[in-house]
Amino acid sequence: MIATGVQNVGWEDSYLLGWREQEGELRLYVQVLLSDRHVGYRSFNEEQEHGCYRLGILRFGATSRCVGLPEKQREPRWECGLNEFKDVAEIDSVTFDVTGCRIDADDLGLMITADSVELLLTEQEDEGAFDYWREDDPAEEFTQAELDSMLRVRFGQLPDFARTSFAARYETLPGLPSTGPMPEQFSATGMGKHSEGFVVRFHPSTGESWVGNFQGGLGECEGVFHEPGSDQLIVVSAGQAYVVDPEQRVLVRAFGGGICQVLHVPGLDLLVFGNGIWFEGVGASGIAWKTRRLSWDGFRGVRVAGGSLSGEAYTPMGDTWHAFEVNLETGAAQGGSYSGP
């Protein structure tokens, strides 16, 4: 499942500094480049720095598989002469999907299968930045204010049956395969079918596996999701969503186009799609609700807690952010930055 908020991180200009793997949990020490739309963004000295770089940890919970690390542990190493941590590898790309994450960094190709992932930003930017994280579970000792100051990015928990059946029914591919049958082409507009899009290989319960090539929209979200209440899958390619029947190799319907975040709410068996302007909930009976317009352009700090979804909505008037809250059962919303029709 796509992790909320990572579209505001410049992964291709970020660095892997070390890692620690133990008892089903994996922590990657990173230095990440944040855009000015990121909740953890800070002003920086433009004469000395190329952007807002922050130190942080990608913490994967309930990790069932990690392939590509040469050893179990490599602590970050501080270089006094340079006054910075030495990078192990420069990150080329990071891709999140329903089962975990793929990270390409120089000669390392990491495949991580996990139930959850968090990006936690450190307050310190010096040699002692990661000292607190060498404890077994430091997050339990944070105050709520400290936790709220961090970006918490999670994969939605999937029901047990989804992990054992639906997750095994597909795999995302780095590109179109060079051999084998021609891929099935999917486009919401009928255009671009000869271009490479988001590529997924499906494994139906009967018959041969097949590859789908999904053309993108105008958003930043990519991933594959189990549609609540059915055996169908929702493929999101650059913000464009396609509901696919993997058994019949057919497109059921397409929607979206500017989707930038997807959240799974296990207790309600609900998928919530956000496009930076409003949210829409999809349940077992189809579209459950759609909020009014909440933002002029963009959300940050989006999180699910209890029966509500909350965060902040952007307005260009004064370049400010305004809190909002959405009832996940009804879609009723309070707050936000937009009050027009």
C-alpha positions in Angstrom: 0.0 0.0 0.0 1.2 3.5 -0.8 2.6 5.4 2.2 1.0 8.7 2.8 3.2 11.8 2.4 6.3 10.3 0.8 5.6 12.2 -2.5 7.1 15.3 -0.7 10.5 13.6 -0.2 13.1 13.9 -2.9 14.2 10.3 -2.6 16.4 10.4 -5.7 18.5 13.1 -3.9 18.6 11.4 -0.5 21.1 9.1 1.2 21.3 5.8 3.0 23.5 6.1 6.1 23.1 2.7 7.8 20.6 0.2 9.1 19.7 -2.1 11.9 17.7 -5.3 11.5 16.4 -7.2 14.5 13.4 -9.3 15.6 11.0 -8.4 12.8 11.9 -4.7 12.7 14.1 -2.9 10.3 15.5 0.6 10.7 17.1 2.4 7.9 19.1 5.5 8.8 18.7 8.2 6.1 19.3 11.7 5.1 16.3 12.9 3.1 15.7 16.0 0.9 12.3 17.5 1.8 10.2 19.8 -0.4 8.6 22.9 1.0 5.2 21.1 1.1 6.6 18.5 3.6 5.4 18.7 7.2 9.1 18.5 8.3 10.4 21.2 6.0 12.6 23.9 7.5 14.2 27.0 6.0 17.9 26.5 5.0 20.9 28.6 4.0 20.6 28.8 0.2 24.2 29.9 -0.1 25.6 26.9 1.7 22.9 24.2 1.1 21.1 22.8 -1.9 17.9 22.2 -0.1 16.2 21.2 3.2 18.0 18.0 4.2 16.9 16.2 7.4 18.2 13.2 9.2 15.7 10.5 9.9 14.8 6.8 10.2 12.6 4.6 8.0 11.3 2.2 10.5 9.6 -0.9 9.1 7.4 -2.9 11.5 6.5 -6.6 11.4 9.1 -7.1 8.7 8.7 -10.6 7.2 11.4 -10.3 4.5 14.4 -8.1 3.7 16.6 -8.9 0.7 19.6 -6.9 -0.4 21.4 -5.8 2.8 25.0 -7.3 3.0 24.8 -7.5 6.8 22.3 -7.3 9.7 23.6 -4.0 11.1 25.7 -1.1 10.0 25.5 1.9 12.3 25.8 5.5 10.9 29.4 6.8 10.9 30.1 10.4 11.7 33.0 12.1 9.8 34.4 14.8 12.0 36.4 16.4 9.2 33.3 16.9 7.1 31.0 17.4 10.0 28.4 15.0 8.6 27.5 11.4 8.5 29.2 9.3 5.8 26.7 7.9 3.3 26.7 4.2 2.5 24.8 4.7 -0.8 23.0 7.4 -2.7 19.4 6.6 -3.1 18.2 6.3 -6.7 14.5 5.5 -6.1 12.0 4.3 -3.5 8.8 2.6 -4.4 6.1 1.6 -2.0 3.3 -0.9 -2.7 0.8 -3.0 -0.8 3.3 -5.5 0.7 6.3 -3.2 1.4 9.0 -1.3 -0.3 11.7 -1.4 -2.9 14.8 0.8 -2.6 17.5 1.2 -5.2 20.7 2.8 -3.9 23.9 2.6 -5.9 24.8 -1.2 -5.8 22.1 -2.1 -3.3 18.7 -3.3 -4.3 16.5 -3.7 -1.3 13.2 -5.6 -1.2 11.3 -5.2 2.1 8.1 -6.9 3.0 6.4 -5.3 6.1 3.1 -4.4 7.7 4.0 -0.8 8.4 6.6 1.8 7.8 7.3 5.2 9.5 9.6 8.0 8.5 10.7 9.7 11.7 12.7 12.8 11.5 15.3 13.6 14.2 15.5 17.0 15.9 19.3 17.0 16.1 21.4 17.3 13.0 24.8 16.5 14.6 26.8 13.5 15.7 24.3 12.6 18.4 21.3 12.6 16.1 20.7 8.9 16.1 21.8 8.1 19.7 18.3 7.9 21.1 17.3 5.5 18.3 19.7 2.9 19.5 17.2 2.1 22.3 14.9 -0.9 21.6 11.7 1.1 21.3 12.4 4.8 21.7 9.0 6.0 20.3 7.3 4.8 23.4 9.2 7.4 25.4 8.3 10.4 23.2 5.7 12.9 24.4 2.7 13.4 22.1 4.1 16.8 21.1 7.3 15.2 20.0 5.4 12.6 18.0 3.3 15.2 16.4 6.4 17.1 15.2 7.5 14.0 13.3 6.2 12.8 10.0 4.6 9.4 10.6 4.0 7.5 7.4 2.3 4.1 7.6 1.1 1.4 5.4 -2.5 0.6 6.2 -2.8 -2.8 8.0 -4.3 -5.4 5.7 -6.7 -8.1 6.9 -4.9 -11.4 7.4 -6.7 -13.0 4.4 -5.4 -10.2 2.2 -1.8 -10.8 3.2 -2.0 -14.5 2.4 -4.1 -14.4 -0.8 -4.4 -11.0 -2.5 -0.8 -9.9 -1.9 0.3 -13.1 -3.7 -1.8 -12.4 -6.7 0.4 -9.7 -8.2 3.8 -8.1 -8.2 4.9 -4.7 -9.4 7.7 -4.7 -12.0 10.4 -2.1 -12.6 9.4 -1.9 -16.3 8.0 -3.8 -19.2 9.4 -7.3 -19.6 11.6 -7.9 -22.6 10.3 -11.4 -23.3 7.0 -13.2 -23.1 3.5 -12.3 -24.2 2.5 -8.7 -25.0 1.2 -6.8 -22.0 -2.5 -5.8 -21.7 -2.7 -2.0 -22.1 -4.8 0.2 -19.8 -5.5 3.9 -20.4 -8.3 6.0 -19.0 -8.1 8.3 -22.0 -7.2 5.8 -24.7 -4.0 7.7 -25.3 -0.4 6.6 -24.6 -0.8 2.9 -24.9 2.5 2.5 -26.6 4.3 4.2 -23.7 5.6 2.4 -20.6 3.5 3.2 -17.5 3.1 1.5 -14.1 3.7 -2.2 -14.8 2.1 -5.0 -12.8 2.2 -8.8 -13.2 -1.0 -10.6 -12.1 -1.2 -14.2 -11.0 -4.8 -15.4 -11.4 -6.1 -18.5 -9.5 -6.4 -20.3 -12.8 -4.6 -19.8 -16.1 -1.3 -18.1 -16.9 0.1 -15.0 -15.3 -0.2 -11.8 -17.3 1.2 -8.3 -17.4 -0.7 -5.0 -17.4 0.7 -1.7 -18.5 -1.2 1.2 -16.8 -0.9 4.7 -18.1 -0.6 7.4 -15.5 -2.6 10.5 -14.6 -1.6 13.8 -13.0 -1.0 12.6 -9.5 2.0 11.2 -7.6 0.6 8.0 -6.2 1.3 4.5 -7.4 0.3 1.1 -6.0 -2.0 -1.8 -6.0 -4.9 -2.2 -3.6 -7.5 -4.8 -2.8 -11.0 -3.3 -3.5 -13.1 -3.7 -0.4 -15.8 -6.4 -0.7 -14.6 -7.9 -3.9 -11.9 -10.0 -5.5 -10.9 -7.1 -7.7 -7.8 -5.0 -7.5 -7.3 -1.2 -7.8 -4.2 -0.2 -9.6 -3.1 3.4 -9.2 -0.7 4.8 -11.8 0.5 8.3 -11.2 -2.8 9.3 -9.7 -5.1 7.4 -12.2 -7.0 4.5 -10.7 -8.0 1.4 -12.6 -10.3 -1.3 -11.1 -9.2 -4.6 -12.6 -10.5 -8.1 -12.5 -7.3 -10.1 -12.6 -9.1 -13.4 -13.3 -10.7 -12.0 -16.5 -8.0 -9.6 -17.5 -10.6 -6.8 -17.9 -11.0 -3.2 -16.8 -14.1 -2.8 -14.6 -13.9 1.0 -14.3 -11.4 3.9 -14.0 -11.6 6.9 -11.7 -9.4 9.6 -10.3 -6.6 11.1 -12.3 -5.0 13.3 -9.6 -4.9 10.9 -6.7 -1.9 11.7 -4.4 -2.6 9.6 -1.4 -4.5 6.4 -0.4 -5.2 5.2 3.1 -6.6 1.8 4.2 -9.0 1.9 7.2 -9.1 -1.8 8.4 -11.9 -1.4 11.0 -14.3 -0.1 8.3 -12.8 -2.0 5.4 -12.5 1.3 3.6 -10.1 2.8 1.2 -9.7 6.6 1.3 -8.4 8.4 -1.8 -7.2 12.0 -1.6 -6.4 14.3 -4.5 -5.0 17.3 -2.6 -8.5 19.0 -2.8 -11.0 16.5 -1.2 -11.2 12.9 0.0 -13.4 10.0 -1.2 -14.2 6.8 0.7 -14.6 3.5 -1.2 -16.1 0.6 0.7 -17.7 -2.8 0.0 -20.7 -1.2 -1.7 -18.7 1.2 -3.8 -18.3 4.9 -3.1 -19.3 5.4 0.5 -18.9 9.2 0.7 -17.1 12.2 -0.7 -16.1 15.2 1.3 -16.7 18.7 0.3 -13.7 20.6 -1.0 -11.3 21.1 1.9 -8.1 22.6 0.4 -7.0 25.0 -2.3 -4.2 22.7 -3.3 -2.6 20.1 -1.0 -2.7 18.3 2.4 -0.1 17.6 4.9 0.2 15.6 8.1 -2.7 13.3 7.1 -3.4 10.6 9.6 -6.1 8.2 10.7 -6.9 7.9 14.4 -10.0 6.2 15.8 -13.0 7.0 13.5 -11.6 10.1 11.9 -9.0 11.3 9.4 -7.2 14.6 10.2 -4.5 16.8 8.8 -3.9 20.3 7.4 -5.1 21.9 4.2 -3.2 24.5 2.2 -4.3 27.9 1.0 -2.2 30.4 -1.0 -3.8 33.3 0.9 -1.0 34.0 3.3 0.7 30.7 2.4 -0.8 29.0 5.4 -2.2 25.6 6.5 -5.5 25.0 8.3 -6.6 22.0 10.3 -9.4 19.7 9.2 -11.1 16.5 10.4 -13.2 14.0 8.5 -15.7 11.4 10.0 -14.6 8.2 8.3 -18.1 6.7 8.5 -20.0 9.5 7.0 -17.5 11.8 5.2 -18.7 14.8 7.2 -15.8 17.3 7.5 -14.9 20.2 9.7 -12.3 22.9 9.1 -10.0 23.0 6.1 -8.7 26.0 4.1 -11.4 26.2 1.4 -14.9 27.8 2.1 -16.1 28.4 -1.5 -18.8 26.6 -3.4 
